[in-house]
Amino acid sequence: MLVTKINNKTIFRKTLILALCVAAGWFLKSRLTPQMPNMAAMGGGTPYVLTKQVSQTNIAPKKSYIGHVEAIKSVNLKPQVTGYVEKVLFQEGSLVNEGDILFIIEQKRYLANVELRQAELDSAKANLVRAERDYKRQKSLSKENYASKATLDTSESAYLQAKAAVAQAQANLELAKIDLDYTEIKAPITGYIGKAQVTEGNYVNSTTQDLARIVQTNPIRVAFQVTDKDMLEAKANNLKDKQVQTELVLPNGQVLVNHLKSRFNDNEINTETATITIYAEYGNDEGLLIPGNYVDIRVGNKEAEMAVLVPQAALAQDEHGNYAVTVNDENIAEQKRVVLGDVIGDSQIVLEGLNADDRVIIQGLQKVRNGQAVKAQLVTDTQEAK
């Protein structure tokens, strides 16, 4: 039997190959196996959780719309009589009050016409007095058979014509006075007047361009469109004027709160946009709302409806119902039974069981037991958004 002698070099070579294979295996294992967190650095067996501060939130926030400021009343002044403009009695861009005289159109011709019509009226009244006396005399003579029936009829006819002439002269006088009044163009409303479109010395008539424009600024109106859905929700909630609060955000960022005086909505929905126009009337004592401007208008309940909101990730359920786990100042987990309300976005209203100063666990809830110490990190809204 032949015994082959093993070479020492061969043994060394095989041992080295085996060692290299083992080392390569351990290297690949370390690369492919996920790294486990260092529990010692996290306090050993203490669970690590993320928490969020519970806060009360207004669950009936105001809705924002784009509003257009418009004058409730506006007037384009036009001449009603013919003539030259004698005077312009206002400062352009100023506030004018109802009844202020703004323009005067030449009055001499219209004053003369009033005097003429007054004279015609006086003459008609004199004729009426004479005709009435003659009629009464003929009537008396007719009763005594001293006057014929034809003479009485003629006298009566003259008397009635004289009465009609007085009425006609009176009407002509009133028309002349109206024309005279039209020579003074007065402000029909209180508001701000713009540029004078016609100056002194210009000839005007009823077909001439506008003389000036007045717009009312106090009160003033803001018109905005809401969807048919928002309108139905408002009706369902039975919102009245006294329950509604509005905020007007001016172009410079200034906010006007609760200046609302009244409001009404249009009588039909725009079929193209599925919206309806709301007209809100505001006091404007400071003159900050200017007709033609655009503002942001926020509309909502006057009284805030506060509620406790928590992320849905903070809620769990077992055979006894819903619960959340809070962390107290000593970092001890406390299980609290809760009564839930409506869902709003990714949060839920908690009607009972939590306070506004509680910290609830939103991550790591499954590995925590009631009364257990935890290592907690508070997550802010800014961190959560990231």
Legacy VTK file of the C-alpha trace (Angstrom):
# vtk DataFile Version 3.0
C-alpha trace
ASCII
DATASET POLYDATA
POINTS 386 float
0.000 0.000 0.000
1.401 3.376 -0.988
1.062 6.367 1.417
1.269 9.736 -0.226
3.119 12.270 1.797
1.238 15.591 2.046
3.250 18.630 1.119
3.295 21.390 3.772
2.932 24.049 1.094
-0.293 22.466 -0.127
-1.777 22.486 3.391
-0.882 26.135 3.895
-2.387 27.116 0.561
-5.731 25.386 1.309
-5.908 26.896 4.791
-5.341 30.370 3.410
-8.095 29.913 0.794
-10.534 28.758 3.481
-9.743 31.767 5.679
-10.280 34.125 2.797
-13.677 32.553 2.035
-14.812 32.925 5.662
-13.699 36.551 5.730
-15.524 37.280 2.477
-18.697 35.677 3.878
-18.646 37.800 7.005
-18.029 40.919 4.877
-21.038 40.219 2.646
-23.223 39.466 5.654
-22.364 42.811 7.247
-23.209 44.579 3.995
-26.523 42.834 3.295
-27.912 42.740 6.848
-29.852 45.922 7.882
-28.231 47.868 10.687
-30.203 47.690 13.906
-30.504 50.842 16.024
-28.176 51.150 18.933
-30.536 50.467 21.771
-27.924 51.422 24.335
-27.828 54.900 22.909
-31.645 55.112 23.171
-31.772 54.178 26.789
-31.646 50.448 26.486
-35.121 48.946 26.359
-36.960 52.275 26.642
-39.233 52.698 23.570
-38.510 55.659 21.343
-41.667 57.486 20.199
-42.696 60.641 18.374
-45.312 62.894 19.971
-47.355 65.910 18.955
-48.914 68.626 21.084
-52.706 68.632 21.080
-54.251 72.047 20.507
-57.712 73.500 20.170
-58.544 74.564 16.621
-61.402 76.545 15.117
-63.210 73.933 13.031
-65.411 76.577 11.392
-62.760 78.760 9.755
-63.606 81.699 7.518
-63.766 81.158 3.787
-61.990 83.649 1.573
-63.340 85.211 -1.627
-62.340 88.030 -3.970
-64.662 91.002 -3.577
-65.273 93.971 -5.876
-66.017 97.307 -4.226
-68.860 99.201 -5.871
-70.952 102.250 -5.086
-74.511 101.598 -3.956
-75.605 104.833 -5.632
-73.951 106.681 -8.515
-75.230 109.557 -10.624
-74.196 111.016 -13.975
-75.201 114.683 -13.977
-76.878 115.830 -17.191
-78.334 119.240 -18.153
-82.112 119.447 -18.526
-82.194 122.904 -20.135
-80.305 124.682 -22.873
-77.783 127.433 -22.270
-74.246 128.434 -21.405
-72.610 127.228 -18.199
-72.231 130.317 -16.002
-70.614 128.809 -12.909
-68.998 125.607 -11.655
-69.379 125.617 -7.868
-67.480 122.556 -6.650
-63.933 121.381 -6.219
-63.163 118.349 -8.329
-62.689 115.181 -6.276
-64.371 116.634 -3.186
-67.266 115.377 -1.088
-70.573 116.993 -2.033
-73.768 116.786 -0.035
-77.239 116.154 -1.343
-78.773 119.447 -2.441
-75.496 121.294 -3.065
-75.552 123.514 -6.181
-72.843 122.277 -8.551
-73.480 124.038 -11.884
-75.419 127.144 -12.879
-76.685 127.502 -16.460
-77.563 131.044 -17.657
-80.758 132.026 -15.884
-81.846 135.376 -17.441
-83.977 133.839 -20.188
-85.647 131.444 -17.765
-86.277 134.175 -15.179
-87.912 136.276 -17.917
-90.052 133.324 -18.951
-91.246 132.877 -15.365
-92.222 136.558 -15.221
-94.049 136.248 -18.565
-95.997 133.230 -17.396
-96.824 134.994 -14.143
-98.252 137.930 -16.088
-100.303 135.584 -18.240
-101.677 133.982 -15.096
-102.590 137.379 -13.593
-104.397 138.348 -16.847
-106.277 135.052 -16.915
-107.374 135.531 -13.307
-108.664 139.052 -14.122
-110.658 137.702 -17.060
-112.035 134.994 -14.818
-113.265 137.565 -12.276
-115.058 139.543 -15.011
-116.550 136.406 -16.610
-117.706 135.102 -13.245
-119.474 138.387 -12.410
-121.204 138.475 -15.801
-122.302 134.880 -15.446
-123.780 135.473 -11.994
-125.629 138.594 -13.235
-127.066 136.780 -16.286
-128.089 133.884 -14.092
-129.973 136.214 -11.748
-131.687 137.987 -14.649
-132.635 134.687 -16.201
-134.444 133.640 -13.048
-136.542 136.803 -13.276
-137.092 136.285 -17.009
-135.191 139.461 -17.891
-132.474 137.607 -19.860
-132.814 135.043 -22.571
-131.545 131.478 -22.275
-129.048 132.086 -25.108
-127.490 135.027 -23.274
-127.121 132.909 -20.101
-125.478 130.096 -22.043
-123.006 132.495 -23.652
-122.147 133.979 -20.269
-121.676 130.537 -18.720
-119.418 129.442 -21.587
-117.263 132.547 -21.200
-116.964 131.868 -17.470
-115.852 128.241 -17.972
-113.327 129.282 -20.651
-111.909 131.864 -18.249
-111.486 129.197 -15.572
-109.704 126.927 -18.051
-107.449 129.795 -19.106
-106.404 130.329 -15.470
-105.573 126.646 -15.065
-103.533 126.682 -18.288
-101.659 129.814 -17.240
-100.941 128.254 -13.850
-99.504 125.127 -15.500
-97.350 127.210 -17.856
-95.999 129.103 -14.842
-95.115 125.856 -13.077
-93.266 124.591 -16.167
-91.339 127.844 -16.367
-90.366 127.549 -12.715
-89.226 123.957 -13.298
-87.014 125.072 -16.176
-85.637 127.826 -13.946
-84.870 125.276 -11.234
-83.029 123.151 -13.813
-80.614 126.022 -14.388
-79.188 125.120 -10.967
-77.848 121.568 -11.163
-77.809 120.143 -7.629
-76.295 117.015 -6.150
-79.048 114.370 -5.892
-76.971 112.228 -3.482
-74.111 112.666 -1.019
-70.834 111.350 -2.379
-67.561 112.176 -4.044
-67.685 114.075 -7.310
-65.161 113.496 -10.055
-63.783 115.690 -12.795
-65.955 118.445 -14.308
-66.564 117.310 -17.883
-67.882 120.760 -18.893
-66.408 124.044 -17.713
-67.712 127.622 -17.589
-68.690 129.204 -20.902
-69.607 125.986 -22.682
-73.011 125.626 -24.324
-74.993 122.633 -23.118
-78.335 120.962 -23.778
-80.067 117.742 -22.855
-78.094 115.763 -25.455
-74.724 117.067 -24.255
-72.241 114.734 -22.575
-72.362 114.221 -18.810
-71.398 117.229 -16.720
-69.850 115.195 -13.875
-70.277 111.947 -11.947
-71.009 111.431 -8.245
-70.514 108.132 -6.438
-71.714 107.295 -2.956
-68.959 105.944 -0.695
-70.683 105.652 2.676
-72.268 103.179 2.954
-70.595 101.148 0.239
-71.064 97.686 -1.233
-68.727 94.726 -1.795
-69.871 92.122 -4.333
-68.392 88.629 -4.389
-69.305 85.238 -5.833
-69.784 82.036 -3.835
-70.390 78.559 -5.145
-73.828 77.027 -5.054
-72.431 74.479 -2.570
-71.300 77.197 -0.157
-74.690 78.885 -0.444
-76.547 75.681 0.357
-74.264 75.007 3.322
-74.936 78.499 4.652
-78.688 77.961 4.341
-78.374 74.534 6.008
-76.526 76.135 8.933
-79.234 78.810 9.085
-76.689 81.625 9.048
-78.186 85.037 9.737
-76.577 88.453 9.508
-75.985 88.568 13.272
-74.180 85.195 13.151
-71.837 86.149 10.323
-68.540 87.924 10.710
-66.645 89.266 7.746
-63.104 90.509 7.390
-62.063 92.755 4.524
-58.381 92.621 3.626
-57.379 95.796 1.803
-54.670 95.844 -0.895
-52.179 97.178 1.690
-52.915 94.279 4.042
-55.072 96.242 6.496
-57.990 94.220 7.858
-61.440 95.690 8.513
-63.475 93.558 10.899
-67.218 93.553 11.477
-68.186 96.623 9.469
-71.007 94.636 7.832
-74.353 96.485 7.892
-76.508 94.238 5.711
-76.277 91.748 2.880
-78.404 90.083 0.233
-77.790 87.613 -2.544
-78.697 87.752 -6.203
-81.880 86.013 -7.341
-80.294 83.403 -9.617
-77.155 81.315 -10.061
-74.766 81.954 -12.926
-75.030 78.745 -14.963
-71.589 79.231 -16.515
-69.698 79.432 -13.218
-72.176 77.749 -10.827
-71.843 80.758 -8.511
-74.193 83.312 -7.051
-73.328 86.923 -6.262
-73.519 88.191 -2.689
-73.818 91.927 -2.030
-72.528 93.059 1.365
-73.075 96.619 2.572
-70.454 98.255 4.789
-69.996 101.486 6.664
-67.087 103.457 5.230
-66.577 106.382 7.584
-62.808 106.383 7.028
-63.150 106.175 3.243
-60.805 103.183 2.978
-63.098 101.323 0.575
-62.922 102.890 -2.877
-65.410 101.997 -5.656
-63.787 99.846 -8.327
-61.183 98.377 -5.976
-60.679 94.658 -5.250
-60.389 93.260 -1.722
-60.174 89.853 -0.090
-63.289 89.108 1.927
-63.296 86.376 4.576
-66.695 85.139 5.730
-67.486 82.827 8.634
-69.324 82.372 11.909
-69.022 85.253 14.322
-68.370 82.824 17.170
-65.426 80.442 16.739
-66.224 76.723 17.098
-63.218 75.363 18.976
-62.459 71.630 19.108
-59.587 69.286 19.960
-58.016 67.868 16.800
-55.502 64.993 16.759
-53.819 63.186 13.856
-55.510 59.928 12.958
-52.127 58.214 13.512
-52.510 58.964 17.244
-55.704 56.923 17.537
-56.049 53.192 18.118
-58.866 50.783 18.884
-59.294 47.656 20.957
-62.193 45.628 22.294
-63.047 48.450 24.722
-63.199 51.171 22.103
-61.020 54.028 20.869
-58.009 55.351 22.741
-54.929 57.512 22.430
-51.668 57.338 24.359
-50.262 60.522 25.870
-46.876 61.233 27.405
-46.758 63.219 30.660
-44.021 65.494 31.985
-42.189 62.460 33.452
-42.194 60.762 30.021
-44.641 58.101 31.200
-47.156 56.764 28.688
-50.819 57.070 29.693
-53.644 55.416 27.798
-56.759 57.599 27.516
-60.161 56.557 26.233
-61.613 59.026 23.754
-64.936 59.862 22.133
-64.455 60.770 18.481
-66.216 63.280 16.259
-65.941 64.096 12.571
-62.873 63.616 10.413
-61.286 66.812 9.058
-58.534 66.113 6.529
-56.000 63.765 8.113
-57.134 64.697 11.634
-60.115 63.790 13.766
-62.151 65.703 16.299
-61.903 64.340 19.857
-65.050 65.207 21.756
-63.993 63.743 25.109
-60.849 62.296 26.653
-58.077 64.737 25.699
-57.078 68.225 26.774
-55.418 70.960 24.767
-52.122 70.559 26.695
-51.753 66.786 26.108
-48.932 65.267 24.071
-50.110 62.266 22.052
-47.944 59.566 20.522
-48.155 59.604 16.725
-45.392 57.090 15.961
-44.325 54.029 17.984
-47.761 53.584 19.526
-47.738 49.761 19.055
-44.619 49.190 21.196
-45.817 51.196 24.208
-47.707 49.890 27.223
-49.806 51.938 29.639
-47.619 53.326 32.442
-44.360 52.554 30.616
-41.481 55.024 30.501
-40.676 56.217 27.001
-38.097 58.343 25.277
-40.221 60.945 23.461
-39.435 63.509 20.801
-41.924 66.312 20.154
-42.803 66.928 16.483
-43.916 70.436 15.499
-46.242 71.297 12.618
-43.270 72.660 10.650
-41.332 69.407 11.045
-44.408 67.387 10.129
-44.903 69.434 6.950
-41.360 68.666 5.885
LINES 1 387
386 0 1 2 3 4 5 6 7 8 9 10 11 12 13 14 15 16 17 18 19 20 21 22 23 24 25 26 27 28 29 30 31 32 33 34 35 36 37 38 39 40 41 42 43 44 45 46 47 48 49 50 51 52 53 54 55 56 57 58 59 60 61 62 63 64 65 66 67 68 69 70 71 72 73 74 75 76 77 78 79 80 81 82 83 84 85 86 87 88 89 90 91 92 93 94 95 96 97 98 99 100 101 102 103 104 105 106 107 108 109 110 111 112 113 114 115 116 117 118 119 120 121 122 123 124 125 126 127 128 129 130 131 132 133 134 135 136 137 138 139 140 141 142 143 144 145 146 147 148 149 150 151 152 153 154 155 156 157 158 159 160 161 162 163 164 165 166 167 168 169 170 171 172 173 174 175 176 177 178 179 180 181 182 183 184 185 186 187 188 189 190 191 192 193 194 195 196 197 198 199 200 201 202 203 204 205 206 207 208 209 210 211 212 213 214 215 216 217 218 219 220 221 222 223 224 225 226 227 228 229 230 231 232 233 234 235 236 237 238 239 240 241 242 243 244 245 246 247 248 249 250 251 252 253 254 255 256 257 258 259 260 261 262 263 264 265 266 267 268 269 270 271 272 273 274 275 276 277 278 279 280 281 282 283 284 285 286 287 288 289 290 291 292 293 294 295 296 297 298 299 300 301 302 303 304 305 306 307 308 309 310 311 312 313 314 315 316 317 318 319 320 321 322 323 324 325 326 327 328 329 330 331 332 333 334 335 336 337 338 339 340 341 342 343 344 345 346 347 348 349 350 351 352 353 354 355 356 357 358 359 360 361 362 363 364 365 366 367 368 369 370 371 372 373 374 375 376 377 378 379 380 381 382 383 384 385
